[in-house]
Amino acid sequence: MQTFTDFKRNAKDYVERIEATKSPLVLTVNGKAEVVVHEAQAFQQMIDELQRLEKELQKLKLEALRS
């Protein structure tokens, strides 16, 4: 976690690190987590995987109801 203020001061460095690691960064305000910054492609992959898993779960639920 990093402070939002530090992120603003060093945004370029943080963005480069996020792009390189594909890991999200949690930003804090007054010591509390407020914002997550994530590399766009990695975020989209996470969303795609979540949607795939939701479809699979729905399919399994329907199969269980038919049994």
N, C-alpha and C positions, 0 to 999 in steps of 0.2 A: 504494500500500500504506500501511496505517496500523497502528499498534500496537493490540493488543487492549485494552491499558490505556486508551489515548486514546479508543478507541471506547466503552468502558464509561463514561468520564467525560462524553462528549459524544454519547451514543447518539441522542438526539432529533435533533440536527443531522445526524448521519450518515444516519439513516433518512430524513429529509426529502430529503437530497441523492440518496440511492439511488432514492427514489420519483420524484424529478424527472427524473433522468438515465436511469433504467432500466438503469444500468450496475452491475455487481457491484463489490464492494469486498473486497479481499484484506486480511485482518488477520494481523499477525505476532505471534509470541511468541518472545522472545529472538532477534529478527532473522530468523526463518524463517517463511515463509508457513504458516499453520496452518488458517485458516478463510476461507471465502468467504461474504459476505452478499449476497443478491440479492433484488430486489423480486419478490414472489410471482408476479404476472401475467407479468412478463418471463421468469421462470424457467420457468413453465408453457409459454409460447410456445416457448422453446428446446427443452424436452422434446418437445413436439408435433412440432416441425420435425425433430428427431432421429429420432423414430419414423417419420415420413413418409419420410425419406430411407432409413432402414433397410428399410422395405417396398419402396421403389423399387429399392434395391440387390438385395434378394432376388429381385424380379421379373426384373431384368436378368440375374442369375446363372442363374435357371431358363431364361430365353430362350437364353442362351449355351450351356447344356447341351443344349438341344433342337436347336441348329443343327448 
